[in-house]
Amino acid sequence: RIVNDLQELGELEVGDIRPKPRRLSLPSVADEIALVFGRRARERRVDLELRIPDALPDVFADEAMIGRAMSNLLENSLRYTTA
């Protein structure tokens, strides 16, 4: 996975991959990511709780890249957090 991430980062730097920004809701992306990681969190006896402000505006971003960033943060958090 690290090799793939580094390869993708290199492709971004040389322009082989271009972000596809569009208007999106960060709470919706976060909800989807939390669903994916919810089971793993329960297995590790870690409470996963989303706290998202009600009035959070939409953003103009690449949904896949934002999702990947959120996934990486949760992956690392679960890896290094004790029950």
DRENZA-91513 format. One line per 8 residues: number of its first residue (from 1); their letters; for each residue x, y, z of N, C-alpha, C. Coordinates in Angstrom, 2 decimals. Atoms other than C-alpha are relative to their C-alpha. Example, Ala and Ser with C-alpha at 12.3 -4.5 7.8 and 13.67 -1.06 7.14 Angstrom:
2
1> as> 0.89:-1.19:0.00:12.30:-4.50:7.80:0.90:1.20:0.00 ~ -0.82:-1.19:-0.06:13.67:-1.06:7.14:-0.77:1.09:0.73 .
//
This chain:
83
1> rivndlqe> 0.82:-1.20:0.00:0.00:0.00:0.00:0.86:1.26:0.00 ~ -0.90:-1.15:-0.05:2.83:2.39:0.81:0.62:0.24:-1.38 ~ -0.58:-0.13:1.34:4.43:1.68:-2.57:-1.02:0.62:-0.96 ~ 1.04:-0.57:0.86:1.13:2.41:-4.32:-0.23:1.48:0.30 ~ 0.19:-1.40:-0.37:0.70:5.64:-2.35:1.14:0.87:-0.52 ~ -1.15:-0.76:0.50:4.23:6.76:-3.25:-0.03:0.13:-1.52 ~ 0.11:-0.07:1.46:3.67:5.89:-6.90:-1.05:1.03:-0.41 ~ 1.06:-0.96:0.32:0.43:7.87:-6.94:0.46:1.42:0.29 .
9> lgelevgd> -0.52:-1.33:-0.33:2.14:10.82:-5.24:0.95:0.48:-1.10 ~ -0.90:-0.34:1.10:4.83:10.75:-7.93:-0.76:0.37:-1.26 ~ 0.82:-0.30:1.18:2.20:10.67:-10.66:-0.70:1.35:0.14 ~ 0.61:-1.32:-0.23:0.47:13.66:-9.08:1.01:1.11:-0.25 ~ -1.02:-1.02:0.13:3.73:15.58:-8.98:0.37:0.27:-1.46 ~ -0.35:-0.20:1.41:4.48:15.01:-12.68:-1.21:0.31:-0.86 ~ 1.20:-0.37:0.74:0.89:15.64:-13.70:-0.68:-1.14:-0.72 ~ 0.66:1.15:0.64:-0.02:12.11:-14.81:-1.40:-0.23:0.56 .
17> irpkprrl> 1.32:0.10:-0.62:-2.94:12.13:-12.38:-0.45:1.42:0.32 ~ 0.54:-1.33:-0.27:-5.12:15.18:-12.19:-1.22:-0.14:0.90 ~ 1.18:0.03:-0.85:-7.57:15.83:-9.38:-1.25:0.35:-0.81 ~ 1.29:-0.28:0.64:-11.21:15.86:-10.44:-0.90:0.66:1.02 ~ 0.78:-0.67:-1.04:-12.67:18.48:-8.13:-1.46:0.18:-0.39 ~ 1.42:-0.27:0.16:-16.39:18.82:-7.67:-0.53:0.41:1.37 ~ 0.61:-0.42:-1.26:-18.70:20.21:-5.03:-0.43:-1.24:0.78 ~ 0.38:1.15:-0.79:-19.09:17.74:-2.19:-0.16:0.36:1.47 .
25> slpsvade> 0.28:-0.16:-1.42:-20.22:17.41:1.39:1.00:-0.84:0.80 ~ -0.97:0.73:-0.81:-17.42:16.50:3.80:-0.68:-0.92:1.01 ~ 0.66:0.94:-0.91:-19.89:15.05:6.34:-0.42:-1.30:-0.69 ~ 0.39:1.21:0.72:-21.14:12.63:3.68:1.20:-0.91:-0.24 ~ -1.22:0.78:0.22:-17.61:11.53:2.83:0.46:-0.63:1.32 ~ -0.42:0.50:-1.31:-16.76:11.19:6.53:-0.91:-1.14:0.47 ~ 0.94:1.08:-0.37:-19.91:9.09:7.14:0.35:-1.30:-0.71 ~ -0.34:1.20:0.77:-18.94:6.68:4.37:1.29:-0.64:0.53 .
33> ialvfgrr> -1.27:0.52:-0.50:-15.38:6.34:5.67:-0.20:-0.62:1.38 ~ 0.25:0.54:-1.34:-16.63:5.82:9.24:-0.70:-1.36:-0.07 ~ 0.66:1.29:0.17:-18.88:3.00:8.04:1.02:-1.09:-0.35 ~ -1.02:0.95:0.42:-15.90:1.30:6.42:0.88:-0.41:1.19 ~ -0.91:0.26:-1.10:-13.76:1.60:9.56:-0.70:-0.37:1.30 ~ 0.75:0.29:-1.21:-16.52:1.02:12.11:0.24:-1.40:0.54 ~ -0.20:1.39:-0.43:-16.12:-2.76:12.21:1.40:-0.20:0.57 ~ -1.38:0.14:-0.48:-12.36:-2.55:12.57:0.18:0.67:1.35 .
41> arerrvdl> -0.09:-0.70:-1.28:-12.73:-0.03:15.38:-0.62:-0.86:1.11 ~ 0.65:0.86:-1.00:-15.17:-2.32:17.23:0.88:-1.20:0.35 ~ -0.88:1.15:-0.25:-12.79:-5.26:16.81:1.16:0.38:0.90 ~ -1.13:-0.47:-0.82:-10.03:-3.20:18.42:-0.46:0.64:1.31 ~ 0.62:-0.58:-1.19:-12.43:-2.03:21.16:0.30:1.50:0.12 ~ -0.19:-1.45:0.07:-12.09:1.59:20.08:-1.33:0.61:-0.44 ~ 1.23:-0.70:0.39:-15.08:3.93:19.97:0.31:0.98:-1.12 ~ -0.15:-0.92:1.13:-15.34:5.69:16.63:-1.22:0.91:-0.01 .
49> elripdal> 1.10:-0.96:-0.09:-17.43:8.83:16.92:0.28:1.20:-0.91 ~ -0.13:-1.17:0.86:-18.00:11.55:14.32:-0.62:1.20:0.69 ~ 0.52:-1.27:-0.52:-18.42:15.10:15.55:0.19:1.04:-1.10 ~ -0.05:-0.89:1.15:-19.26:17.28:12.59:-0.91:1.19:0.25 ~ 0.85:-1.18:-0.19:-20.52:20.88:12.89:-1.19:-0.02:-0.96 ~ 1.21:-0.01:0.82:-24.06:21.35:11.58:0.13:0.89:-1.23 ~ -0.04:-0.99:1.08:-23.24:24.34:9.40:1.28:-0.09:-0.83 ~ -1.22:0.16:0.77:-20.20:22.91:7.64:-0.32:0.17:-1.49 .
57> pdvfadea> 0.31:-0.23:1.42:-20.18:24.27:4.06:0.57:-1.11:-0.89 ~ -0.55:0.92:0.99:-19.65:22.10:1.00:1.37:0.51:-0.44 ~ -1.32:-0.36:0.50:-16.15:22.05:-0.47:0.11:-0.39:-1.47 ~ -0.28:0.31:1.39:-14.80:21.89:-4.01:1.30:-0.79:-0.01 ~ -1.18:0.85:-0.13:-12.42:18.91:-4.01:-0.21:-1.31:-0.74 ~ 0.05:1.33:0.60:-11.61:15.51:-5.46:-0.44:-0.98:1.08 ~ 0.57:0.86:-1.03:-13.80:13.09:-3.52:0.88:-1.21:0.32 ~ -0.85:1.17:-0.23:-11.50:10.09:-3.99:1.24:0.37:0.81 .
65> migramsn> -1.21:-0.41:-0.73:-8.46:12.01:-2.75:-0.32:0.38:1.44 ~ 0.41:-0.36:-1.37:-10.30:13.44:0.26:-0.32:-1.27:0.78 ~ 0.32:1.27:-0.65:-11.64:9.98:1.05:1.25:-0.78:0.37 ~ -1.26:0.69:-0.27:-8.15:8.52:0.80:0.73:0.64:1.18 ~ -0.65:-0.69:-1.11:-6.77:11.16:3.16:-0.68:-0.35:1.33 ~ 0.73:0.35:-1.22:-9.52:10.48:5.70:0.26:-1.46:0.38 ~ -0.26:1.42:-0.26:-8.99:6.73:5.36:1.39:-0.20:0.60 ~ -1.36:0.12:-0.53:-5.26:7.11:5.96:0.06:0.47:1.45 .
73> llenslry> 0.01:-0.50:-1.38:-5.90:9.17:9.10:-0.64:-1.02:0.95 ~ 0.66:0.99:-0.86:-8.34:6.60:10.49:0.82:-1.28:0.11 ~ -0.85:1.20:-0.01:-6.09:3.70:9.52:1.13:0.16:1.01 ~ -1.09:-0.25:-0.94:-3.18:5.24:11.42:-0.50:0.14:1.43 ~ 0.57:-0.16:-1.35:-5.38:6.19:14.36:-0.31:-1.35:0.62 ~ 0.34:1.31:-0.53:-6.68:2.66:14.73:1.24:-0.86:0.26 ~ -1.23:0.79:-0.16:-3.22:1.18:14.32:0.72:0.36:1.29 ~ -0.80:-0.45:-1.14:-1.74:3.25:17.15:-0.81:0.39:1.23 .
81> tta> 0.84:-0.31:-1.16:-4.67:3.62:19.56:-0.33:-1.29:0.72 ~ 0.34:1.18:-0.80:-5.18:1.17:22.38:-1.48:0.06:0.35 ~ 1.42:0.09:-0.37:-8.60:-0.03:23.49:-0.32:0.93:1.16 .
//
